[in-house]
Amino acid sequence: MWQLLRAQLWAQLWALLWALLWALWALLGALAALAAASRWSSGALQHHCKMALYTTCMGLVAFCMLPACLCRGKNVLNLRIASRLGRHTKRLIGITYTSLGGERMSGSGPCVIVSNHQSSLDFLGMMEFLPERGVLVAKREIMLYTGPFGLASYLCGTLFIDRRNPDRAKEAVAKFARSLRPQDLRLWMFPEGTRNHGNDLLPFKRGAFHLAVQGQVPIVPAVFSNYSSFYSKEKKIFKPGTITLTVLPPIPTAGLGASDVGPLADRVRDVMMDVLRAEADKSKED
């Protein structure tokens, strides 16, 4: 009886394995077709193909990293796995990244990195430049409703914010702030709070700056160059292009208190706007 059950179990496992292998081959074939279509098509079709390719690759990265993450458990070092796997996606969709002052990000110690946020492509940028012991921030819904991606995000130590419950969000931020220095963390946040496709920055929300002040860690401003000339969701454009991340000198918060958060946020926004204005002026000259 036991031998029969064991034989049936092995048969089911082999069937599952073959099903997974066939699914993987089918997925790889679909990725290859999308890559070819995104390369040779144009206009809206190219945009849709590349976005489908990008989304599929990100889901595949999350699925592939789960076994290693589950073995290690919740740990910020898991994000390095996502970073290494995710970097290959940029080649498939034709995006190149460069940096100015990138050494400031890795050499600043515990800090809060703040950058502008134009589209979902910024996730690839974070994977490209994320320093050691880097941590991301995401809305709580991502953990709950995005399947393997949400689980992988949780296992990478992502700070999830419940936007529907401000008190809970403030409590989570305060708790995380206390762990920045002891755990030697670099937290990456988008202070605009939402995607902004314009040439200017939206008014900054104060959460990132409260967190930096509470943790007494510096703010590291980082600016993604405007890439609306080759990517636009509204215009259905998605061409090959280069995105530059400019990392500015860290701004200390030592000795600052809650009353200094507003002026600190304004100061950081001003220096980031200077970078975008200089970029816009250079584009006009070219």
C-alpha positions as CSV (number, residue, x, y, z in Angstrom):
1,M,0.0,0.0,0.0
2,W,2.8,2.4,1.0
3,Q,4.7,1.6,-2.2
4,L,1.7,2.3,-4.3
5,L,1.1,5.7,-2.6
6,R,4.8,6.6,-3.0
7,A,4.7,5.7,-6.7
8,Q,1.6,7.8,-7.2
9,L,3.3,10.7,-5.3
10,W,6.4,10.5,-7.5
11,A,4.2,10.4,-10.6
12,Q,2.4,13.5,-9.5
13,L,5.6,15.3,-8.7
14,W,7.1,14.4,-12.1
15,A,3.9,15.6,-13.9
16,L,4.1,18.9,-11.9
17,L,7.8,19.3,-12.8
18,W,7.1,18.7,-16.5
19,A,4.2,21.1,-16.4
20,L,6.4,23.8,-14.9
21,L,9.1,23.2,-17.5
22,W,6.6,23.5,-20.3
23,A,5.2,26.6,-18.7
24,L,8.7,28.0,-18.5
25,W,9.4,27.2,-22.1
26,A,6.1,28.9,-23.1
27,L,7.0,31.9,-21.1
28,L,10.5,32.2,-22.6
29,G,8.9,31.9,-26.0
30,A,6.5,34.6,-25.2
31,L,9.3,36.8,-23.9
32,A,11.3,36.2,-27.1
33,A,8.2,37.1,-29.2
34,L,7.6,40.3,-27.2
35,A,11.3,41.2,-27.5
36,A,11.2,40.8,-31.2
37,A,7.9,42.7,-31.6
38,S,9.1,45.5,-29.3
39,R,12.3,45.9,-31.4
40,W,10.8,45.8,-34.9
41,S,7.4,47.5,-34.3
42,S,6.7,51.2,-33.9
43,G,4.4,53.6,-32.2
44,A,1.7,52.3,-29.9
45,L,2.3,48.6,-30.7
46,Q,6.0,49.0,-29.6
47,H,4.9,50.7,-26.4
48,H,2.4,47.9,-25.5
49,C,4.9,45.1,-26.4
50,K,7.7,46.7,-24.3
51,M,5.4,47.3,-21.4
52,A,4.2,43.7,-21.5
53,L,7.8,42.5,-21.8
54,Y,8.8,44.7,-18.8
55,T,5.9,43.6,-16.6
56,T,6.4,39.9,-17.5
57,C,10.1,40.1,-16.7
58,M,9.5,41.8,-13.3
59,G,7.0,39.0,-12.4
60,L,9.5,36.4,-13.5
61,V,12.2,38.0,-11.4
62,A,10.0,38.0,-8.4
63,F,9.0,34.3,-9.0
64,C,12.6,33.2,-9.5
65,M,14.0,34.9,-6.4
66,L,11.3,33.5,-4.0
67,P,13.1,30.2,-3.2
68,A,16.3,31.9,-2.1
69,C,14.3,34.6,-0.2
70,L,12.2,32.0,1.6
71,C,15.3,30.1,2.7
72,R,16.9,33.2,4.1
73,G,13.6,34.7,5.5
74,K,12.8,38.4,5.6
75,N,16.1,40.2,5.0
76,V,17.1,43.5,3.3
77,L,19.9,41.6,1.6
78,N,17.3,39.7,-0.5
79,L,16.9,42.9,-2.5
80,R,20.4,42.4,-4.0
81,I,19.0,39.2,-5.6
82,A,16.2,41.3,-7.3
83,S,18.8,43.9,-8.2
84,R,21.1,41.4,-10.0
85,L,18.2,39.7,-11.8
86,G,16.3,42.8,-12.7
87,R,19.2,44.5,-14.3
88,H,19.0,42.2,-17.3
89,T,15.5,43.6,-18.1
90,K,16.9,46.9,-19.2
91,R,18.7,45.3,-22.1
92,L,15.5,43.7,-23.4
93,I,13.6,47.0,-23.4
94,G,16.5,49.2,-24.7
95,I,17.1,51.3,-21.6
96,T,20.6,52.4,-20.6
97,Y,21.5,53.9,-17.3
98,T,24.4,56.3,-16.3
99,S,25.1,58.1,-13.1
100,L,26.8,61.3,-12.0
101,G,28.0,61.3,-8.4
102,G,26.9,57.7,-7.8
103,E,29.6,57.1,-5.3
104,R,27.8,59.5,-2.9
105,M,25.0,57.0,-2.6
106,S,27.1,54.0,-1.5
107,G,29.5,56.1,0.6
108,S,27.0,58.0,2.7
109,G,26.2,55.4,5.3
110,P,22.7,55.1,6.8
111,C,20.6,57.6,4.9
112,V,17.3,58.4,3.2
113,I,17.5,58.7,-0.5
114,V,14.9,60.9,-2.2
115,S,14.3,61.0,-5.9
116,N,11.8,62.1,-8.5
117,H,9.3,59.6,-9.8
118,Q,8.2,59.6,-13.4
119,S,7.0,56.1,-14.2
120,S,7.3,52.4,-13.3
121,L,10.6,52.5,-15.2
122,D,12.1,54.1,-12.0
123,F,11.9,50.7,-10.4
124,L,14.6,49.5,-12.9
125,G,16.6,52.6,-12.0
126,M,16.5,51.8,-8.3
127,M,17.6,48.2,-9.1
128,E,20.5,49.6,-11.1
129,F,21.8,52.0,-8.4
130,L,20.5,50.6,-5.1
131,P,23.4,50.6,-2.6
132,E,24.2,47.8,-0.2
133,R,21.5,47.3,2.5
134,G,19.1,49.4,0.5
135,V,15.4,49.3,1.3
136,L,12.4,50.5,-0.7
137,V,9.0,52.0,0.3
138,A,5.7,50.9,-1.1
139,K,2.0,51.2,-0.5
140,R,0.5,48.3,1.5
141,E,-1.7,47.2,-1.4
142,I,1.4,46.0,-3.3
143,M,2.1,43.4,-0.6
144,L,-1.6,42.3,-0.5
145,Y,-2.6,42.2,-4.1
146,T,0.3,41.5,-6.4
147,G,1.0,37.8,-5.7
148,P,4.6,36.7,-6.0
149,F,5.8,40.3,-6.4
150,G,4.2,41.4,-3.2
151,L,5.6,38.4,-1.3
152,A,9.1,39.0,-2.7
153,S,8.8,42.7,-1.7
154,Y,7.9,41.7,1.8
155,L,10.9,39.3,2.0
156,C,13.2,42.1,0.8
157,G,12.3,44.1,3.9
158,T,10.2,46.7,2.1
159,L,8.6,49.4,4.3
160,F,4.9,49.2,3.5
161,I,2.8,52.2,4.2
162,D,-1.0,52.1,4.8
163,R,-2.1,55.3,3.1
164,R,-5.7,54.7,4.3
165,N,-4.6,54.8,8.0
166,P,-2.4,57.8,8.7
167,D,-1.8,56.9,12.3
168,R,-0.6,53.4,11.4
169,A,1.6,54.9,8.7
170,K,3.2,57.4,11.1
171,E,3.8,54.6,13.6
172,A,5.5,52.4,10.9
173,V,7.7,55.4,9.8
174,A,8.7,56.2,13.4
175,K,9.6,52.5,14.1
176,F,11.6,52.3,10.9
177,A,13.4,55.5,11.7
178,R,14.7,54.0,14.9
179,S,16.2,51.1,13.0
180,L,18.1,53.1,10.3
181,R,21.4,53.6,12.2
182,P,21.4,50.3,14.2
183,Q,20.8,48.2,11.0
184,D,22.9,50.5,8.7
185,L,20.0,51.0,6.2
186,R,19.6,53.2,3.1
187,L,15.9,53.9,2.5
188,W,14.8,55.0,-1.0
189,M,11.7,57.2,-1.2
190,F,9.7,59.2,-3.7
191,P,8.7,62.4,-1.8
192,E,6.3,63.5,-4.6
193,G,4.1,60.7,-3.5
194,T,2.9,59.8,-7.0
195,R,4.1,59.6,-10.5
196,N,4.8,62.9,-12.2
197,H,5.3,63.1,-16.0
198,G,6.0,66.8,-16.0
199,N,9.3,68.7,-16.2
200,D,8.9,70.2,-12.7
201,L,8.7,68.5,-9.3
202,L,5.4,68.2,-7.4
203,P,5.2,69.6,-3.9
204,F,7.1,67.2,-1.6
205,K,5.3,65.2,1.1
206,R,7.0,65.4,4.5
207,G,7.2,61.6,5.4
208,A,10.8,61.1,4.1
209,F,12.0,64.1,5.9
210,H,10.3,63.3,9.2
211,L,11.9,59.8,8.9
212,A,15.4,61.3,8.3
213,V,15.1,63.7,11.1
214,Q,13.8,61.1,13.6
215,G,16.6,58.8,12.6
216,Q,19.2,61.6,12.5
217,V,20.5,60.4,9.1
218,P,21.3,62.5,6.1
219,I,19.1,63.1,3.1
220,V,20.7,62.1,-0.3
221,P,18.9,63.8,-3.2
222,A,18.9,61.9,-6.5
223,V,17.4,63.1,-9.7
224,F,16.4,60.9,-12.7
225,S,16.8,62.8,-15.9
226,N,13.5,63.5,-17.8
227,Y,12.9,60.7,-20.3
228,S,9.6,61.8,-21.8
229,S,11.4,62.1,-25.2
230,F,11.6,58.3,-25.5
231,Y,9.0,57.1,-23.0
232,S,5.5,58.4,-22.5
233,K,2.5,56.4,-21.4
234,E,0.1,59.1,-22.6
235,K,1.6,59.4,-26.1
236,K,2.3,55.6,-26.3
237,I,6.0,56.1,-26.9
238,F,8.7,53.6,-25.8
239,K,11.9,54.0,-27.7
240,P,15.5,53.0,-26.7
241,G,17.1,55.7,-24.6
242,T,19.5,56.7,-21.8
243,I,18.5,57.7,-18.2
244,T,21.0,59.6,-16.0
245,L,20.8,59.6,-12.3
246,T,22.4,62.6,-10.7
247,V,23.3,62.0,-7.0
248,L,23.8,65.3,-5.1
249,P,25.8,65.7,-1.9
250,P,24.2,64.5,1.3
251,I,22.3,67.0,3.4
252,P,22.8,66.4,7.1
253,T,20.0,66.3,9.6
254,A,22.0,66.1,12.8
255,G,20.5,68.3,15.5
256,L,17.3,69.0,13.5
257,G,13.8,68.6,15.0
258,A,10.2,68.4,13.9
259,S,10.0,72.1,13.3
260,D,12.9,71.9,10.8
261,V,11.2,69.3,8.5
262,G,9.4,71.8,6.3
263,P,12.4,74.0,5.5
264,L,14.5,70.8,5.0
265,A,12.0,69.5,2.4
266,D,11.9,72.8,0.6
267,R,15.7,72.9,0.5
268,V,16.0,69.4,-0.9
269,R,13.3,70.2,-3.5
270,D,15.2,73.4,-4.6
271,V,18.5,71.6,-5.2
272,M,16.7,68.8,-7.2
273,M,14.8,71.4,-9.2
274,D,18.2,73.1,-10.1
275,V,19.3,69.8,-11.7
276,L,16.1,69.5,-13.8
277,R,16.3,73.2,-14.9
278,A,20.0,72.8,-15.9
279,E,19.0,69.7,-17.9
280,A,16.1,71.5,-19.6
281,D,18.4,74.4,-20.5
282,K,21.0,72.0,-22.0
283,S,18.3,70.3,-24.0
284,K,17.2,73.6,-25.5
285,E,20.8,74.5,-26.5
286,D,21.2,71.1,-28.2
